[in-house]
Amino acid sequence: TTQPTTTTEGVKTFTCEVCHETKTESVPVTEQEVPEDAPQYVLNDKTVAAGHTFTMTVSLANNPGFITDKLMISYDMSALELLSVTDDGTLNGFVTPSPEITSPYTLFWKDSLSTVNNTANGPLVTLTFRVKDDAAVGNYTITVGHGEARNASGSTVSLYGAAAVVSVVDVQIGDLDGDGTVTDWDGVLMDRYLAGWNVDIEEAAADIDGDGTVTDWDGVVFDRYLAGWNIECAITD
């Protein structure tokens, strides 16, 4: 019989109890069936246009308790550029990562002197990406692979990795109705969308400030733009 001993990005390692041989089996992280209550990292999909930046938060759910944690961020460097990493404070002991940002990119938390396990859940780190100007329209995957975590007694703790899809779209920011121009009607559609109306819009076009998400602040920025304010926004990038 075999039992999984470690899960890393895209790979599960199995140890045979009878023959004591070890083998690896490639399992794409996006195909793993992750139990809802299992310790895991969490990512959310994004929709963004080429040439714009967006943020992606790596969160922790169902934390079983540990004092060290290592994870690897992997992404398509031909289309995406990782600009910065900001620790969100959920775990103690964030270690400054390498100044050379590549893929995979390793992040590490180490609270070595703690005798009490950290069981907090929530945002671990915020990643700021930029979609390259020449990125083709399509889907690109960002994955978080689990390296190693240990609790206060030194035992290893397993977490499931996560994956998110970045959909790069060819849209004009602000053109919510897709007619090729940015008009006051697009502003009306934005207000209705933010108010929860069931309206048909180009969602990627509603990211007025270019941060990768559509929020009430996009509505404020859009209203100011349509009113003729001299402001910086993704419409005029």
N, C-alpha and C positions, 0 to 999 in steps of 0.2 A: 504494500500500500504506500501511497505518497501523500505528503501534506505540504501545502505551500508554507515556506518559511519567511520569504521576503518578497515584497512587491515593489518594483521600481518602474519607472516610466516604460511602458510597453513590454516589460519582461517579468515573468514570474519564475522564481527558482524553487525547485522541488528537491527534497532529499528522500531517498529511498530508505525505508526503515530496515529492509531485509538485506539489500546488497550494498548499502551505504554509498551508492553512486549519486552524483549530483548532475542534473541536467537543467538546461534552460529552455523555456518555451516562449516564443514571441507571442505576445498578446497585445494588439493595439489598445492603447488606453481608452480610446473612444468606444471600443467594443466590450469593455468590461462591464459586467452587471454589478453595480455598486448598491448594496443594501442601504436603504434610506437612513437607518440608524447607525451605520458603520462610521468609524473615524475617517474623515476624508477632507480633502481640499475642495473648494468650490470656486468655479469661474462662471461668468455670464457671457453670452454671445454679444457681439457688437456689429453694427452696420455703419460703415464710414466711407467717405469718398477718398480717392487718391489725393495725396498731397496734404492731408489733414492729420492732426494728432488726436489721440484718444487715450483714455485711462482704463485700466482693467485691474480690478481688485481681486487678490487671492485671499479667500476667507477660509477659516477653519470651522468645521462642524463636528459635533460629537467627540470632542477632545477627551481622550481617556486619561490624560495627565502625563506630562513629561517635562524635562528641564532642558533638553537639547533637541534641535530639529534641523534637518538639512533637506532642501528641495532644489530641484533643477527646473528652470524655465526654458522651454524649447519653442522655437518659432521659425518661420520661413524668412531667412535673412535676405532673400531676393526681393521680397515685397514689404517686409516690416523692419523697422529700426527701433530698437529699445533705447529710449533716450535717458530714462532715469528710473530709480527705484526708491520708494519712500516707505520706511517702516511705520506701521500703523499702531504699534505699541501693545498689541495683544499679548505677545510673548516678550520675555525679558532677554537681554543679552544679545541684541542684534549685532552681528559682526559685519563691519564695513566690507562690502563685496569688492571683487576685483575691478579696478578702473577700466580694464579692457572688457568691454561688453561684447559678448558673442553668444552663440547658441550651441549647446545648452549653457545657461548662465546659473551659477550656483549661489544660493542664499543660505545663510546659516545663523541659527540662534543658539547661544550657549550660556546658560545660567548655572555655571559649574558649582558654585558654592551653595546653591539652594538645596535644602533638605526637604522641601515641600513641593510636590508636583504642581505645575501650572495647569489648571483645567479650564482656562478661559476659552470661549469661542468668539468668533467674530473676524473682522478684517485683519489679515496678517500684514500684507504689504500692498501698496498701490504701484502699479507699473504704468509708465507713460510711454506709449508707442507713437511712432509716426509712420503713416503709410507712404511709401516712396512715390514720387511723382509719376514714375513709369510703371507702377504696379498695375497688372492686368485686372480687369473686372473678374471677380470670382471669389471663392472661399479659401481662406487660409486658417490653419489650425494653430492655436497656442496651447501647449500642454504644460502641466505641472506634474513632475515626476517625484515620487518620494524617495529620498536617499536613506537617511537613518534618523531615528529618534530614540532617545533613551530616557527612562524615568529616573527619579532620585536615587533608586537602588542600583541603577546600572543596567536594568533589563531593557531589551529593545521593545519598541512600540511600533506597530504597523499602521499605516494610513493609506487609503486609496488615493491615487493621483486623480487629476481632473483634466478636461479638455474643453476648449471653447472655440467657436468658429467666428472668425472675423470676415464678414461679407463686405468686400470692396465693390462699390457700386459707382456707376457713371451718372451722376445727377448734378444739377445745378442747385447749390445750397440756397434755400429760400423759395424755390419753385415747387411748392407743396402739391399743386394740382397737375404738374407735369406738362404745362402748356408751352414751356420754353421761355417764359418771362416771369419776373418777380413783381407782383402787383399787390395792391391793398387786399385783394381777395385772398391771396395766400396768407395774409395776416389774419383775416377772418377765420380761415381754416385752422390756423395755428391755435387761435383762442378756443375754438370749438374742440379741437383735439385735446388740448390741455384740460378742458373742462369735463372730459370724459365722454364727449359725443362720439357716436359711431360714424366717423367720417373716413373717407378713402383718401389717403395722402401718401406721398413719397416720404416715408419716415426718415430716411437718411437726409433728405433735404431740410428737415426740421431741426437739425443740429446746427443752430445758427452760430453758436460760439465755438464750434469745432472741437469740443472736448470728448466726443464719442458717445454722448448720451443726450437724450431729449428731456429737458427739465423746464420748470416754470421760468427759470432765468432765460432760457432761449426765447420764451414769449416776450419777456421784458426787452431783451436786446432787439428782437425783431420789430416790436412796436417803435422803439427809438429809431431804428434804421429807416423804417417806412415814414417816420415823421421828419426825416431829414437831419437827424443828429449826426455829428461828425464822430463816429465811433469805429473801432476796429472790430470786425467780426468775420466769420468764415465766408460770408457773401462776397466780401471785397478782397479776399486773399489773392 
